[in-house]
Protein backbone atom coordinates (compact mmCIF):
# COMPACT_ATOMS: atom_id res chain seq x y z
CA UNK A 1 0.00 0.00 0.00
CA UNK A 2 1.45 3.36 -0.99
CA UNK A 3 -0.64 5.79 1.10
CA UNK A 4 -2.44 5.31 4.38
CA UNK A 5 -4.83 8.21 4.98
CA UNK A 6 -6.27 8.92 8.43
CA UNK A 7 -9.23 11.18 9.17
CA UNK A 8 -11.08 11.79 12.44
CA UNK A 9 -14.73 12.69 11.82
CA UNK A 10 -17.48 11.64 9.37
CA UNK A 11 -17.33 14.84 7.29
CA UNK A 12 -13.63 14.25 6.63
CA UNK A 13 -14.25 10.60 5.76
CA UNK A 14 -17.03 11.47 3.32
CA UNK A 15 -14.91 14.10 1.59
CA UNK A 16 -11.92 11.79 1.32
CA UNK A 17 -13.96 8.89 -0.08
CA UNK A 18 -15.26 11.19 -2.81
CA UNK A 19 -11.71 11.96 -3.97
CA UNK A 20 -10.54 8.38 -4.59
CA UNK A 21 -11.72 5.49 -6.73
CA UNK A 22 -13.09 3.16 -4.06
CA UNK A 23 -12.43 -0.53 -4.71
CA UNK A 24 -13.35 -2.34 -1.49
CA UNK A 25 -13.98 -1.95 2.20
CA UNK A 26 -12.73 -4.07 5.07
CA UNK A 27 -13.85 -4.03 8.70
CA UNK A 28 -11.24 -4.54 11.40
CA UNK A 29 -12.57 -4.35 14.96
CA UNK A 30 -14.94 -1.36 14.93
CA UNK A 31 -13.15 0.36 12.04
CA UNK A 32 -13.83 0.41 8.30
CA UNK A 33 -10.78 0.58 6.04
CA UNK A 34 -11.65 1.91 2.58
CA UNK A 35 -9.24 0.77 -0.12
CA UNK A 36 -8.93 2.45 -3.48
CA UNK A 37 -6.70 4.36 -5.86
CA UNK A 38 -5.71 7.89 -6.76
CA UNK A 39 -4.10 7.97 -10.21
CA UNK A 40 -3.21 4.26 -9.94
CA UNK A 41 -1.59 4.77 -6.54
CA UNK A 42 -3.03 2.43 -3.93
CA UNK A 43 -4.56 4.13 -0.88
CA UNK A 44 -6.45 3.08 2.21
CA UNK A 45 -8.57 5.53 4.24
CA UNK A 46 -9.72 5.01 7.82
CA UNK A 47 -11.64 7.17 10.30
CA UNK A 48 -9.92 7.00 13.69
CA UNK A 49 -12.34 9.06 15.77
CA UNK A 50 -11.52 12.15 17.80
CA UNK A 51 -8.54 12.43 20.10
CA UNK A 52 -4.93 11.38 20.44
CA UNK A 53 -5.48 7.86 21.80
CA UNK A 54 -7.90 6.97 19.02
CA UNK A 55 -5.49 8.43 16.48
CA UNK A 56 -2.47 6.56 17.82
CA UNK A 57 -4.37 3.25 18.02
CA UNK A 58 -5.54 3.46 14.41
CA UNK A 59 -2.14 4.59 13.13
CA UNK A 60 -0.44 1.53 14.60
CA UNK A 61 -3.19 -0.76 13.31
CA UNK A 62 -2.92 0.76 9.84
CA UNK A 63 0.85 0.24 9.82
CA UNK A 64 0.60 -3.35 11.06
CA UNK A 65 -2.16 -4.45 8.66
CA UNK A 66 -1.35 -2.49 5.50
CA UNK A 67 2.37 -1.52 5.69
CA UNK A 68 1.82 1.83 3.91
CA UNK A 69 4.83 3.55 2.43
CA UNK A 70 3.49 6.92 3.63
CA UNK A 71 0.83 8.10 6.07
CA UNK A 72 -1.16 11.31 5.62
CA UNK A 73 -3.45 12.76 8.26
CA UNK A 74 -6.03 15.01 6.65
CA UNK A 75 -8.87 17.06 8.08
CA UNK A 76 -9.89 20.31 9.71
CA UNK A 77 -8.43 22.48 12.46
CA UNK A 78 -8.92 25.61 14.50
CA UNK A 79 -6.91 28.58 13.30
CA UNK A 80 -4.38 30.17 15.66
CA UNK A 81 -2.32 32.32 13.31
CA UNK A 82 -4.35 35.51 12.65
CA UNK A 83 -3.25 35.52 9.00
CA UNK A 84 -5.31 32.38 8.34
CA UNK A 85 -8.90 32.48 7.11
CA UNK A 86 -11.63 29.84 6.96
CA UNK A 87 -10.73 27.27 4.30
CA UNK A 88 -7.01 28.05 4.23
CA UNK A 89 -4.66 25.07 4.34
CA UNK A 90 -1.92 24.34 6.87
CA UNK A 91 0.73 21.74 6.09
CA UNK A 92 2.56 20.74 9.23
CA UNK A 93 6.34 20.88 9.12
CA UNK A 94 6.49 20.02 12.81
CA UNK A 95 4.07 18.88 15.49
CA UNK A 96 3.68 19.31 19.22
CA UNK A 97 1.23 18.03 21.82
CA UNK A 98 0.27 21.20 23.65
CA UNK A 99 -1.30 19.30 26.56
CA UNK A 100 1.73 17.07 27.24
CA UNK A 101 3.23 18.53 30.39
CA UNK A 102 6.12 17.15 32.43
CA UNK A 103 7.54 20.58 33.24
CA UNK A 104 7.69 19.48 36.90
CA UNK A 105 10.74 17.42 35.92
CA UNK A 106 12.56 20.30 34.25
CA UNK A 107 11.36 19.79 30.69
CA UNK A 108 9.69 22.32 28.43
CA UNK A 109 5.95 22.20 27.77
CA UNK A 110 5.21 19.65 25.06
CA UNK A 111 8.44 17.69 25.55
CA UNK A 112 7.93 13.92 25.20
CA UNK A 113 10.59 11.46 26.44
CA UNK A 114 12.46 9.72 23.58
CA UNK A 115 10.69 12.08 21.14
CA UNK A 116 11.73 15.61 22.10
CA UNK A 117 10.06 19.00 21.98
CA UNK A 118 8.67 18.54 18.49
CA UNK A 119 8.06 15.84 15.90
CA UNK A 120 9.24 16.66 12.40
CA UNK A 121 7.32 16.01 9.19
CA UNK A 122 9.08 13.98 6.52
CA UNK A 123 11.36 16.34 4.52
CA UNK A 124 10.83 14.56 1.18
CA UNK A 125 7.05 14.81 1.53
CA UNK A 126 7.40 18.50 2.40
CA UNK A 127 9.60 19.02 -0.65
CA UNK A 128 6.92 17.42 -2.81
CA UNK A 129 4.29 19.63 -1.19
CA UNK A 130 6.34 22.73 -2.05
CA UNK A 131 5.69 22.04 -5.74
CA UNK A 132 1.94 22.06 -5.13
CA UNK A 133 2.12 25.21 -3.02
CA UNK A 134 3.93 27.03 -5.83
CA UNK A 135 1.25 25.97 -8.31
CA UNK A 136 -1.45 27.47 -6.08
CA UNK A 137 0.25 30.72 -5.05
CA UNK A 138 -2.41 32.89 -6.69
CA UNK A 139 -5.38 30.72 -5.75
CA UNK A 140 -8.50 31.57 -3.80
CA UNK A 141 -7.02 30.35 -0.53
CA UNK A 142 -3.64 30.18 1.20
CA UNK A 143 -1.47 27.15 1.79
CA UNK A 144 0.99 27.72 4.63
CA UNK A 145 3.56 25.46 6.24
CA UNK A 146 4.15 25.62 9.98
CA UNK A 147 3.70 24.06 13.39
CA UNK A 148 0.51 22.12 14.10
CA UNK A 149 -0.46 21.49 17.71
CA UNK A 150 -2.64 18.67 19.02
CA UNK A 151 -4.37 18.05 22.33
CA UNK A 152 -7.37 16.26 23.78
CA UNK A 153 -9.34 19.51 23.96
CA UNK A 154 -11.63 21.17 21.42
CA UNK A 155 -10.14 24.61 21.90
CA UNK A 156 -12.80 27.29 22.34
CA UNK A 157 -11.34 29.71 24.88
CA UNK A 158 -9.58 32.77 23.52
CA UNK A 159 -7.14 32.67 26.43
CA UNK A 160 -6.15 29.09 25.61
CA UNK A 161 -5.82 29.93 21.91
CA UNK A 162 -3.52 32.86 22.69
CA UNK A 163 -1.46 30.80 25.11
CA UNK A 164 -0.90 27.97 22.61
CA UNK A 165 -0.09 30.39 19.81
CA UNK A 166 2.36 32.37 21.93
CA UNK A 167 4.09 29.29 23.34
CA UNK A 168 4.45 27.26 20.15
CA UNK A 169 3.95 29.81 17.33
CA UNK A 170 1.58 27.24 15.87
CA UNK A 171 -0.56 27.82 12.80
CA UNK A 172 -3.50 25.74 14.02
CA UNK A 173 -4.78 23.42 16.72
CA UNK A 174 -6.52 20.05 16.42
CA UNK A 175 -6.78 16.73 18.26
CA UNK A 176 -4.94 13.99 16.36
CA UNK A 177 -2.05 15.03 14.10
CA UNK A 178 0.83 15.06 16.59
CA UNK A 179 -0.16 11.64 17.95
CA UNK A 180 -0.22 10.19 14.42
CA UNK A 181 3.14 11.79 13.70
CA UNK A 182 4.59 10.35 16.92
CA UNK A 183 3.57 6.78 16.05
CA UNK A 184 4.91 7.23 12.52
CA UNK A 185 8.24 8.45 13.86
CA UNK A 186 8.51 5.49 16.20
CA UNK A 187 7.73 3.12 13.31
CA UNK A 188 9.91 4.93 10.75
CA UNK A 189 6.99 5.73 8.43
CA UNK A 190 7.13 9.09 6.57
CA UNK A 191 4.21 11.25 7.68
CA UNK A 192 2.46 14.40 6.54
CA UNK A 193 -0.43 16.30 8.17
CA UNK A 194 -2.69 18.52 6.06
CA UNK A 195 -5.42 20.58 7.73
CA UNK A 196 -7.94 23.16 6.53
CA UNK A 197 -9.20 25.87 8.87
CA UNK A 198 -12.80 25.27 9.94
CA UNK A 199 -13.01 27.72 12.84
CA UNK A 200 -11.13 30.14 15.06
CA UNK A 201 -11.30 29.71 18.86
CA UNK A 202 -13.42 32.64 20.04
CA UNK A 203 -15.62 31.32 22.85
CA UNK A 204 -18.35 30.09 20.50
CA UNK A 205 -16.44 28.57 17.61
CA UNK A 206 -18.32 25.28 17.84
CA UNK A 207 -21.02 27.08 15.82
CA UNK A 208 -18.43 28.18 13.27
CA UNK A 209 -17.11 24.62 13.14
CA UNK A 210 -20.54 23.21 12.35
CA UNK A 211 -20.97 25.78 9.59
CA UNK A 212 -17.64 25.26 7.87
CA UNK A 213 -16.50 21.70 8.67
CA UNK A 214 -17.71 20.31 5.33
CA UNK A 215 -16.05 23.08 3.33
CA UNK A 216 -12.77 22.64 5.19
CA UNK A 217 -12.92 18.84 4.88
CA UNK A 218 -13.53 19.02 1.14
CA UNK A 219 -10.71 21.49 0.62
CA UNK A 220 -8.13 19.51 2.59
CA UNK A 221 -9.17 16.26 0.87
CA UNK A 222 -8.78 17.90 -2.54
CA UNK A 223 -5.26 19.00 -1.63
CA UNK A 224 -4.41 15.42 -0.62
CA UNK A 225 -5.66 14.13 -3.97
CA UNK A 226 -3.61 16.71 -5.86
CA UNK A 227 -0.57 15.91 -3.73
CA UNK A 228 -0.80 12.17 -4.45
CA UNK A 229 -1.27 12.84 -8.17
CA UNK A 230 2.04 14.76 -8.46
HUGI-V559415 format. One record per residue. N is the residue number from 1. BURIAL is 1 if it has 16 or more other ideal C-beta (glycine too) atoms within 10 Angstrom, else 0. D_CENTER is the distance of its C-alpha to the mean C-alpha in whole Angstrom. Layout:
# HUGI-V559415
n: [N	N]
burial: [BURIAL	BURIAL]
d_center: [D_CENTER	D_CENTER]
This chain:
# HUGI-V559415
n: [1	2	3	4	5	6	7	8	9	10	11	12	13	14	15	16	17	18	19	20	21	22	23	24	25	26	27	28	29	30	31	32	33	34	35	36	37	38	39	40	41	42	43	44	45	46	47	48	49	50	51	52	53	54	55	56	57	58	59	60	61	62	63	64	65	66	67	68	69	70	71	72	73	74	75	76	77	78	79	80	81	82	83	84	85	86	87	88	89	90	91	92	93	94	95	96	97	98	99	100	101	102	103	104	105	106	107	108	109	110	111	112	113	114	115	116	117	118	119	120	121	122	123	124	125	126	127	128	129	130	131	132	133	134	135	136	137	138	139	140	141	142	143	144	145	146	147	148	149	150	151	152	153	154	155	156	157	158	159	160	161	162	163	164	165	166	167	168	169	170	171	172	173	174	175	176	177	178	179	180	181	182	183	184	185	186	187	188	189	190	191	192	193	194	195	196	197	198	199	200	201	202	203	204	205	206	207	208	209	210	211	212	213	214	215	216	217	218	219	220	221	222	223	224	225	226	227	228	229	230]
burial: [1	0	1	1	1	1	1	1	1	0	1	1	1	0	1	1	1	0	1	1	0	0	0	0	0	0	0	0	0	0	1	0	1	1	1	1	0	1	0	0	0	1	1	1	1	1	1	1	1	0	1	1	0	1	1	1	1	1	1	0	1	1	1	0	1	1	0	1	0	1	1	1	1	1	1	1	1	1	1	1	1	0	0	1	0	1	1	1	1	1	1	1	1	1	1	1	1	1	1	1	0	0	0	0	0	0	0	0	1	1	1	1	0	0	1	0	0	1	1	0	1	1	0	0	1	1	0	0	1	0	0	1	1	0	0	0	0	0	0	0	0	1	1	1	1	1	1	1	1	1	1	0	0	1	1	1	0	0	0	0	1	0	0	1	1	0	0	1	0	1	1	1	1	1	1	1	1	1	1	1	1	1	1	1	1	0	0	0	1	1	1	1	1	1	1	1	1	1	1	1	1	0	0	0	1	0	0	1	1	0	0	1	1	0	1	1	1	1	1	1	1	1	1	1	1	0	1	1	0	0]
d_center: [20	18	14	13	10	8	8	9	12	15	14	11	13	16	14	13	16	18	17	18	22	22	24	24	22	23	23	22	23	21	19	19	18	18	19	20	20	19	22	23	20	20	16	16	13	13	12	12	13	12	12	11	14	14	10	12	15	14	12	16	17	16	17	20	21	20	19	17	17	14	10	7	4	4	6	7	8	12	13	15	16	19	19	16	17	16	14	14	11	9	8	8	11	11	10	12	13	15	17	18	21	24	26	29	29	29	26	23	21	18	20	19	22	22	19	19	18	15	13	13	11	13	16	17	14	14	17	17	14	17	19	17	17	21	21	20	21	24	22	21	18	17	14	14	12	12	11	8	10	9	12	14	15	15	16	19	21	22	23	20	18	21	21	17	17	21	20	17	17	13	12	10	10	8	9	7	4	8	10	8	9	12	13	13	15	17	18	18	15	13	10	7	4	5	5	9	11	13	15	16	18	21	23	23	19	19	21	19	16	18	20	17	14	15	16	12	11	14	13	9	11	14	12	11	14	16	14	16	19	20]
